[in-house]
Amino acid sequence: MNTETKEFLSKVPAVTFGFWVIKIFATTLGETGGNAVSRTLGLGYLVGTLIFLVPLLLIVAAQIRAKGFHPFLYWGTIALTTLIGTTLADFFTRSIGIGYAGGSLVLFAFVLITLGLWYWLLGSIDIKTVVEPKAELFYWSTILFSQTLGTALGDWLADGALGFNGSALLIAGVLGGLTLLYYFTKVSHVFLFWAAFILTRPLGATLANSLDKPVEQGGLDINDITITVVLTVVMLFLLVIIPQRSGDH
């Protein structure tokens, strides 16, 4: 492996237990932060999306230009994709009015199209092959669409009979099943990674809804802005205490 490949690979963290812990906190932060801007502050879903779009483009550009793995840069990019994923999903499902089911199907199609183009043009969607800017663009595009899909899917599940807590338990159970498949079967690790990555987003969404929704709806009725500030502090703390290393997947 040449030096250039190592440099690009080093920008992507190893997928460890700590990776998933931080990812779930980031997705929960994205849900409450997106809701804080679009609903609590009353700016709306489209304006909220545009507010997050510029910093997202800037941080993705910085991530691609970076010469090594920088935890705060990487997870800052992840956090921004969850924030814009929240407002964008709500724009699709509520402002446009296609509903949770329709929004989930449309966004799932976007994820499949992005992965399909990635595979068609570069030959693989394995994270280990993200060794050039073009692959990184596909990587971050897939993450953005998967975060948006996860938001719509989480809202769809939580709006049904299971509610927020039941949906969180269901998703956690499915993630547990994916973990067993990873360790005890020969199911593609690439497929399992992306499946888990997508499903941690609705898990974060349902956990956020459990915190900020009114008590009569099964939530704790905590202010979105308060939750967002607390989660930001917790996530920064986790980035300091949880060992972070670059690595293949």
Secondary structure, 3 states (H helix, E strand, C coil): CCHHHHHHHCCCECCCHHHHHHHHHHHHHHHHHHHHHHHHCCCCHHHHHHHHHHHHHHHHHHHHHCCCCCHHHHHHHHHHHHHHHHHHHHHHHHHCCCHHHHHHHHHHHHHHHHHHHHHHHHCCCCHHHCCCHHHHHHHHHHHHHHHHHHHHHHHHHHCCCCHHHHHHHHHHHHHHHHHHHHHHCCCCHHHHHHHHHHHHHHHHHHHHHHHHCCHHHCCCCCCHHHHHHHHHHHHHHHHHHCCCCECCC
